[in-house]
């Protein structure tokens, strides 16, 4: 590996995948470990990533917004989205708007989760107490608030669950 090859790898990666600073850094560091560095000095991954940010190839806030929309569409709640963005290396500042959008859509996300998992109003038959405990736990693992989870899990099949 040399500076030109490293830049080419980075360009290919950002051209192919939506990425964050941390994900690109991890990818380039892995490639350096696998292939070694042949040029003088050390590879300056941070400077390369800084150039890409300046050029607009990497935008952590836009990445966070897109990732949050995807996760919310799958029915995941704010806490789970926040944890995912942290694991992707997104700073609190870059993630704030995305988390606010997810919080604003919490009811739709919970409803999608309940529909997908056939919980409460979307079940075909009423759940037993044991099933309700499991459904409630699934809601909480998905990052939803306690009260939202309780309202969906305690609803009977066909009931209308109203937002706050």
WOZIZI-V874330 format. One record per pair of residues at least 24 apart in sequence whose ideal C-beta (glycine too) atoms are under 10 Angstrom apart, sorted by the first residue. I is the first residue (numbers start at 0). J is the second residue. Records with the same first field share a line. If there is no record, write none. Layout:
I->J / J
//
This chain:
0->27 / 30 / 31 / 33 / 34 / 35 / 36 / 37 / 38 / 42
1->36 / 37 / 38 / 39 / 42
2->36 / 37 / 38 / 39 / 40 / 42 / 43 / 46 / 47
3->38
4->30 / 34 / 36 / 37 / 38
5->30 / 31 / 34 / 36 / 38 / 42 / 43 / 44 / 47
6->47 / 50 / 51
8->34 / 47
9->44 / 47 / 48 / 50 / 51 / 56 / 57
10->47 / 51 / 56
12->51 / 56
13->48 / 51 / 54 / 56 / 57
14->56
17->57 / 58 / 61 / 62 / 65 / 66 / 69
18->48 / 51 / 56 / 57 / 58 / 59 / 62 / 87 / 88
19->48 / 57 / 58 / 59 / 60 / 61 / 62 / 63 / 66 / 84 / 87 / 88 / 89 / 90 / 93
20->44 / 45 / 48 / 49 / 51 / 52 / 57 / 58 / 59 / 62 / 87 / 88 / 89 / 90 / 93
21->48 / 59 / 86 / 87 / 88 / 89 / 90
22->57 / 59 / 62 / 87 / 88 / 89
23->47 / 48 / 51 / 52 / 56 / 57 / 88
24->48 / 88
25->87 / 88
58->93
59->84 / 87 / 88 / 89 / 90 / 92 / 93 / 94 / 97
60->89 / 90 / 92 / 93 / 94 / 95 / 96 / 97
61->93 / 96 / 97
62->87 / 88 / 89 / 93 / 94 / 97
63->87 / 89 / 90 / 92 / 93 / 94 / 95 / 96 / 97 / 98 / 100
64->93 / 94 / 96 / 97 / 98 / 100 / 101
65->97
66->94 / 97
67->94 / 96 / 97 / 98 / 99 / 100 / 101 / 102 / 104
68->97 / 100 / 101 / 104
70->97 / 101 / 108 / 141 / 142
71->97 / 100 / 101 / 102 / 103 / 104 / 105 / 107 / 108 / 109 / 111 / 112 / 142
72->104 / 107 / 108 / 111
73->108 / 111 / 112 / 115 / 141
74->107 / 108 / 109 / 110 / 111 / 112 / 113 / 114 / 115 / 116 / 138 / 141 / 142 / 143
75->101 / 108 / 109 / 111 / 112 / 140 / 141 / 142 / 143
76->101 / 102 / 104 / 105 / 108 / 109 / 112 / 138 / 139 / 140 / 141 / 142 / 143 / 144 / 147 / 148
77->101 / 102 / 103 / 104 / 105 / 108 / 142 / 143 / 144
78->139 / 140 / 141 / 142 / 143 / 144
79->108 / 139 / 140 / 141 / 142 / 143
80->108 / 142
81->142
82->142
83->142
101->142
102->144
105->142 / 143 / 144 / 147 / 162 / 163
106->143 / 147 / 150 / 151 / 160 / 161 / 162 / 163
107->162
108->141 / 142 / 143 / 147
109->138 / 141 / 142 / 143 / 144 / 147 / 148 / 150 / 151 / 160 / 162
110->147 / 151 / 160 / 162
112->137 / 138 / 141 / 142 / 143 / 147 / 148 / 151
113->137 / 138 / 141 / 143 / 147 / 148 / 150 / 151 / 152 / 154 / 160
114->151
115->141
116->141 / 151
117->156
118->148 / 151 / 152 / 154 / 156
119->148 / 149 / 150 / 151 / 152 / 153 / 154 / 155 / 156 / 157 / 158 / 160
120->150 / 151 / 154 / 155 / 156 / 157 / 158 / 159 / 160
121->151 / 154 / 156 / 157 / 158 / 160
122->152 / 154 / 155 / 156 / 157 / 158
123->156 / 157
124->155 / 156
125->154 / 155 / 156
126->152 / 153 / 154 / 155 / 156
//
